Amino acid sequence: MEAHRDEQTRTSRRYECLDAGCGAVIVAPDEAALVEAVHRHMAEEHGSFELEEVIIDMSTEVEHSAEVER
């Protein structure tokens, strides 16, 4: 039962784009995937980048079942 409980409490990371007027929310299963997804979003949508440290610092934990928005 304890292993099942741990699986239910796993978390993902969530980052909300800080560019004015964007509001995109990116959710990934871990920090590495989040950094990659945010870098891709910033390059494709804004022609810029965000520092890895900023992405991690500004991200929050969310329940594992959260939907990924791209």
PQR file with spaces between the fields and no chain letter, atoms N, CA, C, O and H, PARSE charges and radii, in Angstrom:
ATOM       1  N    MET     1       0.820   -1.195    0.000 -0.4000 1.5000
ATOM       2  CA   MET     1       0.000    0.000    0.000 -0.0000 2.0000
ATOM       3  C    MET     1       0.864    1.260    0.000  0.5500 1.7000
ATOM       4  O    MET     1       0.514    2.248   -0.645 -0.5500 1.4000
ATOM       5  N    GLU     2       1.978    1.234    0.710 -0.4000 1.5000
ATOM       6  CA   GLU     2       2.845    2.411    0.783 -0.0000 2.0000
ATOM       7  C    GLU     2       3.423    2.776   -0.587  0.5500 1.7000
ATOM       8  O    GLU     2       3.507    3.958   -0.918 -0.5500 1.4000
ATOM       9  H    GLU     2       2.263    0.431    1.234  0.4000 1.0000
ATOM      10  N    ALA     3       3.824    1.779   -1.391 -0.4000 1.5000
ATOM      11  CA   ALA     3       4.373    2.060   -2.725 -0.0000 2.0000
ATOM      12  C    ALA     3       3.318    2.725   -3.597  0.5500 1.7000
ATOM      13  O    ALA     3       3.633    3.638   -4.361 -0.5500 1.4000
ATOM      14  H    ALA     3       3.756    0.819   -1.122  0.4000 1.0000
ATOM      15  N    HIS     4       2.085    2.283   -3.493 -0.4000 1.5000
ATOM      16  CA   HIS     4       0.996    2.885   -4.258 -0.0000 2.0000
ATOM      17  C    HIS     4       0.797    4.346   -3.845  0.5500 1.7000
ATOM      18  O    HIS     4       0.552    5.206   -4.691 -0.5500 1.4000
ATOM      19  H    HIS     4       1.830    1.542   -2.872  0.4000 1.0000
ATOM      20  N    ARG     5       0.901    4.615   -2.571 -0.4000 1.5000
ATOM      21  CA   ARG     5       0.754    5.980   -2.067 -0.0000 2.0000
ATOM      22  C    ARG     5       1.850    6.882   -2.620  0.5500 1.7000
ATOM      23  O    ARG     5       1.569    8.016   -3.009 -0.5500 1.4000
ATOM      24  H    ARG     5       1.101    3.916   -1.883  0.4000 1.0000
ATOM      25  N    ASP     6       3.105    6.399   -2.666 -0.4000 1.5000
ATOM      26  CA   ASP     6       4.203    7.184   -3.216 -0.0000 2.0000
ATOM      27  C    ASP     6       3.968    7.514   -4.684  0.5500 1.7000
ATOM      28  O    ASP     6       4.259    8.625   -5.128 -0.5500 1.4000
ATOM      29  H    ASP     6       3.333    5.478   -2.351  0.4000 1.0000
ATOM      30  N    GLU     7       3.446    6.560   -5.433 -0.4000 1.5000
ATOM      31  CA   GLU     7       3.178    6.793   -6.848 -0.0000 2.0000
ATOM      32  C    GLU     7       2.142    7.902   -7.020  0.5500 1.7000
ATOM      33  O    GLU     7       2.264    8.714   -7.938 -0.5500 1.4000
ATOM      34  H    GLU     7       3.209    5.658   -5.072  0.4000 1.0000
ATOM      35  N    GLN     8       1.154    7.952   -6.182 -0.4000 1.5000
ATOM      36  CA   GLN     8       0.119    8.966   -6.291 -0.0000 2.0000
ATOM      37  C    GLN     8       0.631   10.357   -5.955  0.5500 1.7000
ATOM      38  O    GLN     8       0.060   11.347   -6.411 -0.5500 1.4000
ATOM      39  H    GLN     8       1.054    7.292   -5.437  0.4000 1.0000
ATOM      40  N    THR     9       1.686   10.452   -5.173 -0.4000 1.5000
ATOM      41  CA   THR     9       2.165   11.758   -4.732 -0.0000 2.0000
ATOM      42  C    THR     9       3.343   12.274   -5.556  0.5500 1.7000
ATOM      43  O    THR     9       3.912   13.309   -5.210 -0.5500 1.4000
ATOM      44  H    THR     9       2.150    9.647   -4.802  0.4000 1.0000
ATOM      45  N    ARG    10       3.725   11.590   -6.630 -0.4000 1.5000
ATOM      46  CA   ARG    10       4.805   12.093   -7.480 -0.0000 2.0000
ATOM      47  C    ARG    10       4.412   13.447   -8.056  0.5500 1.7000
ATOM      48  O    ARG    10       3.236   13.701   -8.316 -0.5500 1.4000
ATOM      49  H    ARG    10       3.262   10.750   -6.911  0.4000 1.0000
ATOM      50  N    THR    11       5.393   14.308   -8.252 -0.4000 1.5000
ATOM      51  CA   THR    11       5.097   15.646   -8.742 -0.0000 2.0000
ATOM      52  C    THR    11       5.826   15.956  -10.039  0.5500 1.7000
ATOM      53  O    THR    11       6.863   15.371  -10.352 -0.5500 1.4000
ATOM      54  H    THR    11       6.348   14.102   -8.041  0.4000 1.0000
ATOM      55  N    SER    12       5.268   16.869  -10.763 -0.4000 1.5000
ATOM      56  CA   SER    12       5.870   17.416  -11.966 -0.0000 2.0000
ATOM      57  C    SER    12       6.270   18.851  -11.644  0.5500 1.7000
ATOM      58  O    SER    12       6.011   19.344  -10.546 -0.5500 1.4000
ATOM      59  H    SER    12       4.426   17.344  -10.508  0.4000 1.0000
ATOM      60  N    ARG    13       6.898   19.512  -12.600 -0.4000 1.5000
ATOM      61  CA   ARG    13       7.274   20.917  -12.434 -0.0000 2.0000
ATOM      62  C    ARG    13       6.472   21.757  -13.414  0.5500 1.7000
ATOM      63  O    ARG    13       6.229   21.348  -14.549 -0.5500 1.4000
ATOM      64  H    ARG    13       7.108   19.112  -13.491  0.4000 1.0000
ATOM      65  N    ARG    14       6.060   22.948  -12.957 -0.4000 1.5000
ATOM      66  CA   ARG    14       5.233   23.864  -13.752 -0.0000 2.0000
ATOM      67  C    ARG    14       5.935   25.210  -13.851  0.5500 1.7000
ATOM      68  O    ARG    14       6.460   25.725  -12.864 -0.5500 1.4000
ATOM      69  H    ARG    14       6.257   23.280  -12.034  0.4000 1.0000
ATOM      70  N    TYR    15       5.937   25.775  -15.062 -0.4000 1.5000
ATOM      71  CA   TYR    15       6.553   27.084  -15.296 -0.0000 2.0000
ATOM      72  C    TYR    15       5.573   27.923  -16.109  0.5500 1.7000
ATOM      73  O    TYR    15       5.029   27.450  -17.106 -0.5500 1.4000
ATOM      74  H    TYR    15       5.510   25.357  -15.863  0.4000 1.0000
ATOM      75  N    GLU    16       5.350   29.145  -15.695 -0.4000 1.5000
ATOM      76  CA   GLU    16       4.514   30.070  -16.453 -0.0000 2.0000
ATOM      77  C    GLU    16       5.423   31.078  -17.134  0.5500 1.7000
ATOM      78  O    GLU    16       6.251   31.717  -16.484 -0.5500 1.4000
ATOM      79  H    GLU    16       5.792   29.529  -14.885  0.4000 1.0000
ATOM      80  N    CYS    17       5.267   31.220  -18.445 -0.4000 1.5000
ATOM      81  CA   CYS    17       6.114   32.128  -19.220 -0.0000 2.0000
ATOM      82  C    CYS    17       5.992   33.544  -18.670  0.5500 1.7000
ATOM      83  O    CYS    17       4.891   34.032  -18.415 -0.5500 1.4000
ATOM      84  H    CYS    17       4.595   30.701  -18.973  0.4000 1.0000
ATOM      85  N    LEU    18       7.133   34.194  -18.492 -0.4000 1.5000
ATOM      86  CA   LEU    18       7.192   35.526  -17.912 -0.0000 2.0000
ATOM      87  C    LEU    18       7.119   36.645  -18.950  0.5500 1.7000
ATOM      88  O    LEU    18       7.030   37.818  -18.588 -0.5500 1.4000
ATOM      89  H    LEU    18       8.027   33.798  -18.699  0.4000 1.0000
ATOM      90  N    ASP    19       7.156   36.296  -20.233 -0.4000 1.5000
ATOM      91  CA   ASP    19       7.082   37.334  -21.262 -0.0000 2.0000
ATOM      92  C    ASP    19       5.710   38.001  -21.227  0.5500 1.7000
ATOM      93  O    ASP    19       4.687   37.331  -21.090 -0.5500 1.4000
ATOM      94  H    ASP    19       7.229   35.343  -20.528  0.4000 1.0000
ATOM      95  N    ALA    20       5.699   39.313  -21.349 -0.4000 1.5000
ATOM      96  CA   ALA    20       4.457   40.095  -21.273 -0.0000 2.0000
ATOM      97  C    ALA    20       3.430   39.591  -22.277  0.5500 1.7000
ATOM      98  O    ALA    20       3.721   39.439  -23.463 -0.5500 1.4000
ATOM      99  H    ALA    20       6.531   39.858  -21.460  0.4000 1.0000
ATOM     100  N    GLY    21       2.232   39.336  -21.786 -0.4000 1.5000
ATOM     101  CA   GLY    21       1.133   38.932  -22.638 -0.0000 2.0000
ATOM     102  C    GLY    21       1.133   37.491  -23.089  0.5500 1.7000
ATOM     103  O    GLY    21       0.209   37.084  -23.794 -0.5500 1.4000
ATOM     104  H    GLY    21       1.995   39.460  -20.822  0.4000 1.0000
ATOM     105  N    CYS    22       2.126   36.693  -22.717 -0.4000 1.5000
ATOM     106  CA   CYS    22       2.186   35.314  -23.192 -0.0000 2.0000
ATOM     107  C    CYS    22       1.268   34.407  -22.369  0.5500 1.7000
ATOM     108  O    CYS    22       0.267   33.907  -22.882 -0.5500 1.4000
ATOM     109  H    CYS    22       2.877   37.024  -22.145  0.4000 1.0000
ATOM     110  N    GLY    23       1.603   34.197  -21.114 -0.4000 1.5000
ATOM     111  CA   GLY    23       0.775   33.380  -20.244 -0.0000 2.0000
ATOM     112  C    GLY    23       0.843   31.885  -20.478  0.5500 1.7000
ATOM     113  O    GLY    23       0.074   31.138  -19.873 -0.5500 1.4000
ATOM     114  H    GLY    23       2.416   34.603  -20.697  0.4000 1.0000
ATOM     115  N    ALA    24       1.746   31.421  -21.341 -0.4000 1.5000
ATOM     116  CA   ALA    24       1.867   29.978  -21.571 -0.0000 2.0000
ATOM     117  C    ALA    24       2.291   29.283  -20.284  0.5500 1.7000
ATOM     118  O    ALA    24       3.119   29.793  -19.530 -0.5500 1.4000
ATOM     119  H    ALA    24       2.371   32.028  -21.833  0.4000 1.0000
ATOM     120  N    VAL    25       1.710   28.114  -20.048 -0.4000 1.5000
ATOM     121  CA   VAL    25       2.059   27.304  -18.889 -0.0000 2.0000
ATOM     122  C    VAL    25       2.654   26.013  -19.414  0.5500 1.7000
ATOM     123  O    VAL    25       2.049   25.328  -20.238 -0.5500 1.4000
ATOM     124  H    VAL    25       1.037   27.700  -20.661  0.4000 1.0000
ATOM     125  N    ILE    26       3.840   25.686  -18.933 -0.4000 1.5000
ATOM     126  CA   ILE    26       4.546   24.491  -19.374 -0.0000 2.0000
ATOM     127  C    ILE    26       4.710   23.576  -18.173  0.5500 1.7000
ATOM     128  O    ILE    26       5.193   24.000  -17.123 -0.5500 1.4000
ATOM     129  H    ILE    26       4.332   26.242  -18.263  0.4000 1.0000
ATOM     130  N    VAL    27       4.307   22.316  -18.328 -0.4000 1.5000
ATOM     131  CA   VAL    27       4.415   21.327  -17.261 -0.0000 2.0000
ATOM     132  C    VAL    27       5.240   20.170  -17.788  0.5500 1.7000
ATOM     133  O    VAL    27       5.018   19.697  -18.903 -0.5500 1.4000
ATOM     134  H    VAL    27       3.915   21.971  -19.181  0.4000 1.0000
ATOM     135  N    ALA    28       6.193   19.713  -16.987 -0.4000 1.5000
ATOM     136  CA   ALA    28       7.054   18.603  -17.381 -0.0000 2.0000
ATOM     137  C    ALA    28       7.269   17.683  -16.175  0.5500 1.7000
ATOM     138  O    ALA    28       7.080   18.100  -15.032 -0.5500 1.4000
ATOM     139  H    ALA    28       6.373   20.096  -16.081  0.4000 1.0000
ATOM     140  N    PRO    29       7.661   16.442  -16.429 -0.5600 1.5000
ATOM     141  CA   PRO    29       7.785   15.468  -15.342  0.2800 2.0000
ATOM     142  C    PRO    29       8.952   15.708  -14.391  0.5500 1.7000
ATOM     143  O    PRO    29       8.962   15.175  -13.281 -0.5500 1.4000
ATOM     144  N    ASP    30       9.943   16.509  -14.815 -0.4000 1.5000
ATOM     145  CA   ASP    30      11.092   16.784  -13.951 -0.0000 2.0000
ATOM     146  C    ASP    30      11.779   18.065  -14.409  0.5500 1.7000
ATOM     147  O    ASP    30      11.409   18.647  -15.429 -0.5500 1.4000
ATOM     148  H    ASP    30       9.935   16.942  -15.716  0.4000 1.0000
ATOM     149  N    GLU    31      12.791   18.504  -13.642 -0.4000 1.5000
ATOM     150  CA   GLU    31      13.465   19.771  -13.952 -0.0000 2.0000
ATOM     151  C    GLU    31      14.137   19.760  -15.314  0.5500 1.7000
ATOM     152  O    GLU    31      14.046   20.740  -16.054 -0.5500 1.4000
ATOM     153  H    GLU    31      13.091   18.031  -12.814  0.4000 1.0000
ATOM     154  N    ALA    32      14.810   18.669  -15.660 -0.4000 1.5000
ATOM     155  CA   ALA    32      15.522   18.610  -16.940 -0.0000 2.0000
ATOM     156  C    ALA    32      14.556   18.747  -18.113  0.5500 1.7000
ATOM     157  O    ALA    32      14.824   19.486  -19.061 -0.5500 1.4000
ATOM     158  H    ALA    32      14.883   17.873  -15.059  0.4000 1.0000
ATOM     159  N    ALA    33      13.439   18.038  -18.050 -0.4000 1.5000
ATOM     160  CA   ALA    33      12.441   18.111  -19.120 -0.0000 2.0000
ATOM     161  C    ALA    33      11.800   19.499  -19.161  0.5500 1.7000
ATOM     162  O    ALA    33      11.489   20.011  -20.237 -0.5500 1.4000
ATOM     163  H    ALA    33      13.221   17.437  -17.280  0.4000 1.0000
ATOM     164  N    LEU    34      11.605   20.104  -17.995 -0.4000 1.5000
ATOM     165  CA   LEU    34      11.025   21.447  -17.947 -0.0000 2.0000
ATOM     166  C    LEU    34      11.952   22.455  -18.606  0.5500 1.7000
ATOM     167  O    LEU    34      11.508   23.267  -19.417 -0.5500 1.4000
ATOM     168  H    LEU    34      11.857   19.689  -17.121  0.4000 1.0000
ATOM     169  N    VAL    35      13.211   22.413  -18.272 -0.4000 1.5000
ATOM     170  CA   VAL    35      14.188   23.341  -18.866 -0.0000 2.0000
ATOM     171  C    VAL    35      14.195   23.188  -20.388  0.5500 1.7000
ATOM     172  O    VAL    35      14.199   24.184  -21.112 -0.5500 1.4000
ATOM     173  H    VAL    35      13.572   21.753  -17.613  0.4000 1.0000
ATOM     174  N    GLU    36      14.198   21.963  -20.865 -0.4000 1.5000
ATOM     175  CA   GLU    36      14.194   21.717  -22.308 -0.0000 2.0000
ATOM     176  C    GLU    36      12.927   22.278  -22.958  0.5500 1.7000
ATOM     177  O    GLU    36      12.997   22.920  -24.007 -0.5500 1.4000
ATOM     178  H    GLU    36      14.195   21.154  -20.277  0.4000 1.0000
ATOM     179  N    ALA    37      11.778   22.037  -22.338 -0.4000 1.5000
ATOM     180  CA   ALA    37      10.509   22.520  -22.897 -0.0000 2.0000
ATOM     181  C    ALA    37      10.424   24.048  -22.887  0.5500 1.7000
ATOM     182  O    ALA    37       9.928   24.652  -23.839 -0.5500 1.4000
ATOM     183  H    ALA    37      11.721   21.516  -21.486  0.4000 1.0000
ATOM     184  N    VAL    38      10.907   24.667  -21.812 -0.4000 1.5000
ATOM     185  CA   VAL    38      10.876   26.137  -21.745 -0.0000 2.0000
ATOM     186  C    VAL    38      11.840   26.728  -22.762  0.5500 1.7000
ATOM     187  O    VAL    38      11.507   27.709  -23.428 -0.5500 1.4000
ATOM     188  H    VAL    38      11.310   24.177  -21.039  0.4000 1.0000
ATOM     189  N    HIS    39      13.020   26.154  -22.892 -0.4000 1.5000
ATOM     190  CA   HIS    39      13.966   26.640  -23.903 -0.0000 2.0000
ATOM     191  C    HIS    39      13.337   26.563  -25.298  0.5500 1.7000
ATOM     192  O    HIS    39      13.467   27.496  -26.091 -0.5500 1.4000
ATOM     193  H    HIS    39      13.290   25.357  -22.351  0.4000 1.0000
ATOM     194  N    ARG    40      12.658   25.455  -25.594 -0.4000 1.5000
ATOM     195  CA   ARG    40      12.008   25.292  -26.895 -0.0000 2.0000
ATOM     196  C    ARG    40      10.905   26.348  -27.072  0.5500 1.7000
ATOM     197  O    ARG    40      10.807   26.976  -28.127 -0.5500 1.4000
ATOM     198  H    ARG    40      12.553   24.697  -24.950  0.4000 1.0000
ATOM     199  N    HIS    41      10.081   26.537  -26.041 -0.4000 1.5000
ATOM     200  CA   HIS    41       9.000   27.541  -26.106 -0.0000 2.0000
ATOM     201  C    HIS    41       9.569   28.933  -26.352  0.5500 1.7000
ATOM     202  O    HIS    41       9.089   29.661  -27.221 -0.5500 1.4000
ATOM     203  H    HIS    41      10.160   26.027  -25.184  0.4000 1.0000
ATOM     204  N    MET    42      10.591   29.298  -25.589 -0.4000 1.5000
ATOM     205  CA   MET    42      11.165   30.636  -25.713 -0.0000 2.0000
ATOM     206  C    MET    42      11.746   30.871  -27.105  0.5500 1.7000
ATOM     207  O    MET    42      11.575   31.948  -27.676 -0.5500 1.4000
ATOM     208  H    MET    42      10.981   28.706  -24.883  0.4000 1.0000
ATOM     209  N    ALA    43      12.429   29.872  -27.651 -0.4000 1.5000
ATOM     210  CA   ALA    43      13.026   30.009  -28.982 -0.0000 2.0000
ATOM     211  C    ALA    43      11.951   30.113  -30.058  0.5500 1.7000
ATOM     212  O    ALA    43      12.029   30.970  -30.939 -0.5500 1.4000
ATOM     213  H    ALA    43      12.568   28.997  -27.188  0.4000 1.0000
ATOM     214  N    GLU    44      10.943   29.233  -29.986 -0.4000 1.5000
ATOM     215  CA   GLU    44       9.918   29.189  -31.032 -0.0000 2.0000
ATOM     216  C    GLU    44       8.925   30.345  -30.951  0.5500 1.7000
ATOM     217  O    GLU    44       8.529   30.891  -31.980 -0.5500 1.4000
ATOM     218  H    GLU    44      10.881   28.537  -29.270  0.4000 1.0000
ATOM     219  N    GLU    45       8.526   30.716  -29.756 -0.4000 1.5000
ATOM     220  CA   GLU    45       7.472   31.726  -29.597 -0.0000 2.0000
ATOM     221  C    GLU    45       7.999   33.155  -29.451  0.5500 1.7000
ATOM     222  O    GLU    45       7.323   34.109  -29.836 -0.5500 1.4000
ATOM     223  H    GLU    45       8.847   30.272  -28.920  0.4000 1.0000
ATOM     224  N    HIS    46       9.206   33.300  -28.894 -0.4000 1.5000
ATOM     225  CA   HIS    46       9.698   34.640  -28.579 -0.0000 2.0000
ATOM     226  C    HIS    46      11.055   34.975  -29.197  0.5500 1.7000
ATOM     227  O    HIS    46      11.519   36.111  -29.099 -0.5500 1.4000
ATOM     228  H    HIS    46       9.754   32.525  -28.581  0.4000 1.0000
ATOM     229  N    GLY    47      11.686   33.995  -29.827 -0.4000 1.5000
ATOM     230  CA   GLY    47      13.003   34.239  -30.408 -0.0000 2.0000
ATOM     231  C    GLY    47      14.037   34.627  -29.366  0.5500 1.7000
ATOM     232  O    GLY    47      14.971   35.375  -29.653 -0.5500 1.4000
ATOM     233  H    GLY    47      11.309   33.072  -29.906  0.4000 1.0000
ATOM     234  N    SER    48      13.861   34.108  -28.142 -0.4000 1.5000
ATOM     235  CA   SER    48      14.781   34.437  -27.049 -0.0000 2.0000
ATOM     236  C    SER    48      15.045   33.187  -26.213  0.5500 1.7000
ATOM     237  O    SER    48      14.773   32.071  -26.655 -0.5500 1.4000
ATOM     238  H    SER    48      13.102   33.500  -27.909  0.4000 1.0000
ATOM     239  N    PHE    49      15.569   33.375  -25.022 -0.4000 1.5000
ATOM     240  CA   PHE    49      15.874   32.247  -24.148 -0.0000 2.0000
ATOM     241  C    PHE    49      15.656   32.656  -22.702  0.5500 1.7000
ATOM     242  O    PHE    49      15.525   33.840  -22.389 -0.5500 1.4000
ATOM     243  H    PHE    49      15.790   34.281  -24.663  0.4000 1.0000
ATOM     244  N    GLU    50      15.621   31.673  -21.839 -0.4000 1.5000
ATOM     245  CA   GLU    50      15.538   31.916  -20.399 -0.0000 2.0000
ATOM     246  C    GLU    50      16.632   31.096  -19.743  0.5500 1.7000
ATOM     247  O    GLU    50      16.890   29.962  -20.149 -0.5500 1.4000
ATOM     248  H    GLU    50      15.727   30.712  -22.093  0.4000 1.0000
ATOM     249  N    LEU    51      17.276   31.657  -18.737 -0.4000 1.5000
ATOM     250  CA   LEU    51      18.334   30.953  -18.026 -0.0000 2.0000
ATOM     251  C    LEU    51      17.773   29.757  -17.264  0.5500 1.7000
ATOM     252  O    LEU    51      16.683   29.826  -16.697 -0.5500 1.4000
ATOM     253  H    LEU    51      17.067   32.578  -18.407  0.4000 1.0000
ATOM     254  N    GLU    52      18.524   28.666  -17.256 -0.4000 1.5000
ATOM     255  CA   GLU    52      18.105   27.450  -16.552 -0.0000 2.0000
ATOM     256  C    GLU    52      17.789   27.731  -15.085  0.5500 1.7000
ATOM     257  O    GLU    52      16.803   27.226  -14.550 -0.5500 1.4000
ATOM     258  H    GLU    52      19.410   28.609  -17.717  0.4000 1.0000
ATOM     259  N    GLU    53      18.626   28.536  -14.440 -0.4000 1.5000
ATOM     260  CA   GLU    53      18.420   28.852  -13.025 -0.0000 2.0000
ATOM     261  C    GLU    53      17.101   29.577  -12.797  0.5500 1.7000
ATOM     262  O    GLU    53      16.413   29.332  -11.806 -0.5500 1.4000
ATOM     263  H    GLU    53      19.428   28.947  -14.875  0.4000 1.0000
ATOM     264  N    VAL    54      16.751   30.470  -13.719 -0.4000 1.5000
ATOM     265  CA   VAL    54      15.493   31.215  -13.603 -0.0000 2.0000
ATOM     266  C    VAL    54      14.308   30.265  -13.786  0.5500 1.7000
ATOM     267  O    VAL    54      13.323   30.344  -13.052 -0.5500 1.4000
ATOM     268  H    VAL    54      17.309   30.669  -14.525  0.4000 1.0000
ATOM     269  N    ILE    55      14.409   29.381  -14.753 -0.4000 1.5000
ATOM     270  CA   ILE    55      13.339   28.414  -15.002 -0.0000 2.0000
ATOM     271  C    ILE    55      13.081   27.585  -13.753  0.5500 1.7000
ATOM     272  O    ILE    55      11.935   27.437  -13.329 -0.5500 1.4000
ATOM     273  H    ILE    55      15.210   29.317  -15.349  0.4000 1.0000
ATOM     274  N    ILE    56      14.129   27.052  -13.170 -0.4000 1.5000
ATOM     275  CA   ILE    56      13.985   26.206  -11.988 -0.0000 2.0000
ATOM     276  C    ILE    56      13.476   27.012  -10.797  0.5500 1.7000
ATOM     277  O    ILE    56      12.579   26.569  -10.079 -0.5500 1.4000
ATOM     278  H    ILE    56      15.060   27.173  -13.515  0.4000 1.0000
ATOM     279  N    ASP    57      14.051   28.195  -10.590 -0.4000 1.5000
ATOM     280  CA   ASP    57      13.632   29.029   -9.454 -0.0000 2.0000
ATOM     281  C    ASP    57      12.181   29.473   -9.561  0.5500 1.7000
ATOM     282  O    ASP    57      11.489   29.564   -8.547 -0.5500 1.4000
ATOM     283  H    ASP    57      14.779   28.555  -11.173  0.4000 1.0000
ATOM     284  N    MET    58      11.709   29.748  -10.769 -0.4000 1.5000
ATOM     285  CA   MET    58      10.347   30.244  -10.963 -0.0000 2.0000
ATOM     286  C    MET    58       9.328   29.122  -11.151  0.5500 1.7000
ATOM     287  O    MET    58       8.129   29.384  -11.255 -0.5500 1.4000
ATOM     288  H    MET    58      12.271   29.674  -11.593  0.4000 1.0000
ATOM     289  N    SER    59       9.795   27.878  -11.194 -0.4000 1.5000
ATOM     290  CA   SER    59       8.861   26.770  -11.372 -0.0000 2.0000
ATOM     291  C    SER    59       8.293   26.332  -10.028  0.5500 1.7000
ATOM     292  O    SER    59       8.863   26.605   -8.972 -0.5500 1.4000
ATOM     293  H    SER    59      10.769   27.665  -11.110  0.4000 1.0000
ATOM     294  N    THR    60       7.166   25.651  -10.096 -0.4000 1.5000
ATOM     295  CA   THR    60       6.523   25.134   -8.893 -0.0000 2.0000
ATOM     296  C    THR    60       6.206   23.658   -9.088  0.5500 1.7000
ATOM     297  O    THR    60       6.122   23.170  -10.215 -0.5500 1.4000
ATOM     298  H    THR    60       6.703   25.429  -10.954  0.4000 1.0000
ATOM     299  N    GLU    61       6.030   22.956   -7.972 -0.4000 1.5000
ATOM     300  CA   GLU    61       5.637   21.557   -8.040 -0.0000 2.0000
ATOM     301  C    GLU    61       4.137   21.467   -8.253  0.5500 1.7000
ATOM     302  O    GLU    61       3.367   22.247   -7.693 -0.5500 1.4000
ATOM     303  H    GLU    61       6.098   23.352   -7.057  0.4000 1.0000
ATOM     304  N    VAL    62       3.734   20.504   -9.070 -0.4000 1.5000
ATOM     305  CA   VAL    62       2.315   20.228   -9.293 -0.0000 2.0000
ATOM     306  C    VAL    62       2.103   18.728   -9.211  0.5500 1.7000
ATOM     307  O    VAL    62       3.049   17.952   -9.341 -0.5500 1.4000
ATOM     308  H    VAL    62       4.359   19.870   -9.525  0.4000 1.0000
ATOM     309  N    GLU    63       0.870   18.326   -8.998 -0.4000 1.5000
ATOM     310  CA   GLU    63       0.562   16.903   -8.936 -0.0000 2.0000
ATOM     311  C    GLU    63       0.922   16.253  -10.253  0.5500 1.7000
ATOM     312  O    GLU    63       0.794   16.869  -11.311 -0.5500 1.4000
ATOM     313  H    GLU    63       0.102   18.957   -8.892  0.4000 1.0000
ATOM     314  N    HIS    64       1.372   15.017  -10.196 -0.4000 1.5000
ATOM     315  CA   HIS    64       1.828   14.271  -11.370 -0.0000 2.0000
ATOM     316  C    HIS    64       0.765   14.182  -12.463  0.5500 1.7000
ATOM     317  O    HIS    64       1.107   14.047  -13.638 -0.5500 1.4000
ATOM     318  H    HIS    64       1.476   14.517   -9.336  0.4000 1.0000
ATOM     319  N    SER    65      -0.496   14.254  -12.107 -0.4000 1.5000
ATOM     320  CA   SER    65      -1.567   14.079  -13.089 -0.0000 2.0000
ATOM     321  C    SER    65      -1.882   15.351  -13.879  0.5500 1.7000
ATOM     322  O    SER    65      -2.780   15.335  -14.721 -0.5500 1.4000
ATOM     323  H    SER    65      -0.774   14.364  -11.152  0.4000 1.0000
ATOM     324  N    ALA    66      -1.169   16.448  -13.629 -0.4000 1.5000
ATOM     325  CA   ALA    66      -1.439   17.713  -14.335 -0.0000 2.0000
ATOM     326  C    ALA    66      -1.221   17.541  -15.835  0.5500 1.7000
ATOM     327  O    ALA    66      -0.346   16.789  -16.265 -0.5500 1.4000
ATOM     328  H    ALA    66      -0.440   16.461  -12.945  0.4000 1.0000
ATOM     329  N    GLU    67      -2.025   18.245  -16.621 -0.4000 1.5000
ATOM     330  CA   GLU    67      -1.898   18.183  -18.068 -0.0000 2.0000
ATOM     331  C    GLU    67      -0.743   19.049  -18.550  0.5500 1.7000
ATOM     332  O    GLU    67      -0.442   20.089  -17.964 -0.5500 1.4000
ATOM     333  H    GLU    67      -2.735   18.856  -16.272  0.4000 1.0000
ATOM     334  N    VAL    68      -0.106   18.610  -19.620 -0.4000 1.5000
ATOM     335  CA   VAL    68       0.989   19.374  -20.206 -0.0000 2.0000
ATOM     336  C    VAL    68       0.414   20.314  -21.258  0.5500 1.7000
ATOM     337  O    VAL    68      -0.321   19.880  -22.146 -0.5500 1.4000
ATOM     338  H    VAL    68      -0.351   17.765  -20.097  0.4000 1.0000
ATOM     339  N    GLU    69       0.742   21.587  -21.163 -0.4000 1.5000
ATOM     340  CA   GLU    69       0.345   22.565  -22.164 -0.0000 2.0000
ATOM     341  C    GLU    69       1.574   22.988  -22.925  0.5500 1.7000
ATOM     342  O    GLU    69       2.614   23.263  -22.325 -0.5500 1.4000
ATOM     343  H    GLU    69       1.339   21.939  -20.443  0.4000 1.0000
ATOM     344  N    ARG    70       1.472   23.044  -24.243 -0.4000 1.5000
ATOM     345  CA   ARG    70       2.623   23.442  -25.046 -0.0000 2.0000
ATOM     346  C    ARG    70       2.289   24.634  -25.883  0.5500 1.7000
ATOM     347  O    ARG    70       3.138   25.118  -26.632 -0.5500 1.4000
ATOM     348  H    ARG    70       0.628   22.820  -24.730  0.4000 1.0000
